[in-house]
Amino acid sequence: MREALELAVHLNVRIMAYSAKYASAYYGPFRDAVGSALNLGKANKASYQMDPANGHEALHEVAADLAKGADMVMVKPGIHTGAHIGRTHTDIEIGAGAGRFTRPVSPF
């Protein structure tokens, strides 16, 4: 995506990657409030959302998104994944020191 933007001379466009969305019960009340829970039927979003117990998967996705040209990344929900976000920040800083990543990453 970054390469295509630059080829089209869109040099000041920033890319935010939705790198990691963990499966969480926090999303249930929102789905109920907007009436989308019924659309799921018997489906389970955990089949494509990340397992909070597997922090390595998120680190891999963040690294891949940054390598593809993302300027910033999003990890959700942040309320119970602070340790993963902190690890992401630390690992990216270490990677930046080794020349692997050139963009700053800050958890909020």
Helices and strands as residue ranges (DSSP letters): H 2-7, E 16-21, H 27-34, H 37-40, G 45-47, H 55-67, E 72-76, H 82-97
